[in-house]
């Protein structure tokens, strides 16, 4: 399952629509393979902060947050990444 699908599934049902609206912005930048790598890195850090905020407000569980944070780092913030892993 892809990272953004995992995020949507991990969010409490009553917040999924609102979170999905915000995720569209992050997703469009991070999925753009031709995008500026510096912009993608900045957006990946913003996504990590957004996920942390969802965890803090208990919209997202701790175990889910830890796994999603790990995936964001591995996919968009690792120094060497495989293009096939970008989702």
N, C-alpha and C positions, 0 to 999 in steps of 0.2 A: 504494500500500500504506500502511496506517495505521502510526502510530508504534509502537504496542505490538507489532504483527505484525513490524515491522522489528527491534525489539529481540529478540524471540524467535528470529527467523531468524539474527541476528548472533551469538548466543551459541553457543559450542562445543557440539556435540551432547550430550556427556556431562553438561553442566550445565543443559540446557534445562528439565528437569522442576523442578529446584530453583528456578531463576530464575523460571519461570512462576508458581510458588506465591507468590513475593514480588510479582510484577507485578500480581497480582489486587488487592492492596490499593491500590496506586498508581492503577491503572486505574479502580477503582470511584469513587474520589474525583474524579479528573480528568475523567471522562466525565459526571459529574453536573452538568448545565447549571444546575440550580437551587441548587447548592451555594454556600457562602460563598466569595467570591473570595479572601479572605485565607487561608483554609484551602487552597484550590486552589493559590495561589501558594507557600505553605509546602511543600506536597506536591510541587510541581514542582521546587522546589529540592532536596528530599530525593531525588527521582528522579534529578536530575543527579548528586548525590553517589553514589548507588547505581551509576549507570552508570560514573562515574569509578572507583569501586572495582572494578567488573568489568573495566575496562580495566587497572587497576594489577595485578590478579592474573592477567592474560592470559586471561581468560575471554571477553573481547571485544577485537577488534582496534582499533588506533588509528584507522584510517580509518572504521570503523563507529562508534566512540565519537564522533569529531568530527561526523559527520553526525547521529547521534542527539541529541547535545547541542544542535546547531543547531536541530533540529526541536522539541525540548522548549522552548527559548527562544522560538522563533518561534510556537509554538502556545499556550503557557500563560504565558509571562513577558513578552511584548511588551506595551507600553502600550496599543496599539490592536490588537485581534484580531477577525477575522471569525468569527462564530459557526459558519460552515460549515467553517472550518479546524480547529476543536476536534475532536480525535479522541484 
